[in-house]
């Protein structure tokens, strides 16, 4: 899917709320809505079993802050995101350049994660933490925890 710019979106890599109270969010999404989650040791709840996205996850705000700023707290002066959304693209560097040329402020640019994913993140006009990512490294599929970017 190509838009008017130079960014080629391949698919929605993941989506989910950024949560402040994991227990309450687990109750709504898990118990009330019946979504079965896998749980990582750091309270990161995710599933790859829902149709329509590669991953759906409840992401703690502290993890979103860590992935963007290297600390567990979200900085003052930057809107606190309510949800995260990631798009896998064909080229992160080109997508980043296109976004910047159109005035979007990057929180991180072309960051290589330990599991091999390269990501750029910014806050959308709606207050979403948006990532553009590349799912491969040297042409090989990377095994990563549910499009997780922290």
ABEGO torsion letter per residue (X at the ends): XBBABABBBABBABBEBBBABAAAAAAAAAAAAGBBBBBBAAGBBBBAABBGBABBBBBBAAAAAAAAAGBABBBBGBBBBABBBBBBBABAAAAAAAAAAAGBBBABBGBBBAAGBBBBBBBBAAGBBBBBBBABBGGBBBBBBGGBBX
